[in-house]
Amino acid sequence: MLPFERLRYLARYSGDDRTLVEETADCLADFGNDIPQLVVSCRRLLAHHPESGPLWWLCSRVVGAANSAVAARDALRVIEKDRTADRLASVLPFPHDEPVATLGWPETIGAALAQRPDLDIVVVRSGHGSTAQSRPDRPVRMVDETQAMAMGCTHLLVEVLVASPTTALVPTGVADLRWSLRDTELWLVVPVDRLLPDRMVTVVREHVDEDAGEWMPVADAAKIAGPGGLDPPLRLATRLECPLAPELLRL
């Protein structure tokens, strides 16, 4: 399939972010160092998938690189080596007798909790359609928000869709759930490919639909879980490795 035909397919793609990023990286690598065409292609893809943090992260690394093909392959290796799930599994309390809640069952949180069969996991059903959700592969309790309020959960794990050091796009329902579970410690889970510079997240915010999720200050979280472990919100800026791509500030 020619690169332009693949781009049309990817623009219409409606599956999970991981497959979208893998296919896009492979496609962008085929453009070589045709930077003008590369920029146009990235803008078109982002215009169709503005809520995809991993796609913004990938395009930023590729557009700003001296060799786009190498940058695309390197980006995939970085994603494959992301240790966010392993680190999250290791920093959750042990032993722990009280329930731990998560909003839905997103990929990174699911991979982390699969490593902790000792925890009592409460999965609060998420009505957010655009967040990739898989079926739990371990025993959990599926509940609604009202039921979760009565369970005494000590932690609420929320996986961001995209984040900057100051602002995060999270699944719809987080604000209500935080109010209902006000005594529960909120941990935002920020994998390596979801963290962007503030200026880029400002552009994301201008283009995502209202039903894509809801925005919240990163500072509202008690902790941030990432590839380096657990940090206070103020330290998220020290993790920022995604370059600012001025070419992508206008779609």
N, C-alpha and C positions, 0 to 999 in steps of 0.2 A: 504494500500500500504506500502511495506517495505521501510525503510529509503533509501536504496541504489537505489531502483526503483524510489523513489521520487527525489533523486539527479539527476538521468539521465533525468527525466522530467524537472527539474529546470535548468539544464545545457542547454537545448534546448529552454527554455522559451524565448519568444520575446515580452512580454507585458510590462506593466508599472512597475516602480521600487517598488511602494507600495505593489502590489500583490506579486512580487518576494521576497521582504523582509519578508512579513508576512508568506509566505509558507516556506521560508528558515529557519526562526526562529523556526517554529513549527517542521521542520524536524531535525534541529540541536539539539533541546531539546531531541529528541528521542535517541540520542547517549549517553546520560548520561554523565559520566566523563571519557569516553574512549578518552583521549586527542589526542593520535597519530592518531586515525581514524578521529577525529574531525578536526584536522589540515589538513589532506589529503583532506577531503571533502571540507573544506573552500577553499583550494588552487585550487581545480578543478573547483569549482563554479566561483571563481574570474577570473580564466583563460578564462572562457567562457563569463564572463560579466565584463571585466576590467574597463569599463566606468561607472559602477554603483556605485556612491558615497555611497548611502545608504547600499549597500551590503558590501562594504569595512568597513563601520562604524559598521555594525552589527557583521561581522566576527571578527573584532578587539576586540569588547567587549566580545564576547563569548569565543574566544580562550584564552584570558588572564584572565578569571574569575575562581574563586575557584569552582564554581558550574555553569556549562555551561547551564543547563536547566533553572535555576533561572535567569541567565544573559540574556538569549534569551527572556524570558517573560518580564523582566524589560526593555529591549531595545524597545520592542513594546509599552510598556506603555509610555516611553519617547517620542517616535514618535507621539503617539496619543495625548499627552499633549503639543506638540510643538505649541508655540504661535506666530510663525513667521508671519503667515497670519494676525492674529488679530493686531499684533504690526505694521505691514506694513500699514494696513488700517488706523490705528490711527495716524501715523506720516506723511502721505501724507498731503500736505497743504490743509487748509480749512479756508475760502472759496477759490476757485481756478477757475479762468475763462479760463485759457489757457489749451491746450491739454496735456495729459500725455501719453507717448508712452511705449509700451512693445513689446519685440521681441517674437512673438508667444503668446500662451495662456497656459503656464505651470501651474501645479496644485496649487502651493502656491500663485503665483501672481494672478491667477484667483480667488482663494478663498478670497484674500484680496480685489480685485477690485469689487467683488460681493457685498461687504459691503459699497461701496462708489458710490451710484448711482448719486451723485452730480458731479462726475468727467467726463470730456470729454476724453474718452479713444480712443487712436489710436493704433491699433494692426498691427504691421509691420509683414507681412507674413514671416514665417521662412521656409527655405528649409531643415532644419536639421531633418533627418528622425528618429534618435534614441532618441530624446527628446520626452517624453510623452506630447502630446498636446491634450487638450480637446476643445470643441466648447464653445465659450463665451456664458454665460447664462444671459447676460445683453446687452443693446444696445452699440455697439462699431462701430468704423469706421475701416474697413479692407483696408489696403493700402500697396503699395510697397514702397521701399526705396526712390524712386524719389518723390513720392507723399508726403511722410513724411517730406521731406526737406522743403516743402513749407508751413507747418502747424504751425511752431513756437512752437514746443513741448518744455516744460520746463524741463521734466524729462524723462529719458529712464530707464526702469526697465528691468533687465536681471537676470534670475534665473540660478544659477550655476549648473553644473552637479556634480562637486566635487571641493573642494577647500582646500587649506592649508592656514595658516596665510599670506603666501606670493604670492601664485599662484592659479589661478582658471581655470578650464576647463569650457568653456561657449559654447553655440550653435554656429555653423558655421554662419558667417555673422556679428558677433558683431564688429569686427575690421572695416569692411567697413561702418557699420551703425554709429559707433562712429565718423568716419571721416566725414560722410555726415551730422551728427547732432552735429557738433563740439561745438555748443553753448548750447547744452542740457546737463543737469547734469546727470551723469551715477550713478545709484544705483544698486549695486550687491545684490541680494537676496540670503542669505545663510541659509537655514533651518538647524535645529539641526543635521540632519543625513547626511549632506554633508561636514562637516568640519573634516579634518584629519590632522595628524601631517605631517610636511614637508617631512620626510623620506618616508612615505607611499605614498604621492602624487608623489614622484620621481619614485616609482615603478609603479604606475598607468600610468604615462607618458610614461614609457618604453613599456607598453603593449597595450595601446589603439591604434586603427587604426587612420590614418590621417583624415578620414571622420567622426570620432566620435565627433569632435568639434574643437575648437581652444583654445590655451592657452594664458592667459594674466596676467600681474602682478596685484595683488589685489590693489596695490597702485595707479593704474590708475583710480580707481573708486573714485567718490567724497564721497560716503557714502556706508556703509554696513548695510543692513537690516537683522535682525535676531530675535530670540525669546526674546531678551532683548530690542528691539527697534532699534534705528538708532545710528550707531557709525562711527567714522572715521576709515579708513582702518588699521591704526596702532594698534587699539584696538582689532582687530580680534583675536590676539593671546590670549587675556584674556578669550576668550570664549571656548578655546580648552579643551574639556573634553574626547575626544576619546583617549584611551590608545594606545601606540605604541606596536604593536604585532610583535616582531622580527620573529616569525614563518611564517609571511605572507610577509616578505620582499623578498622571493624567491618563484616564482610560478612554 
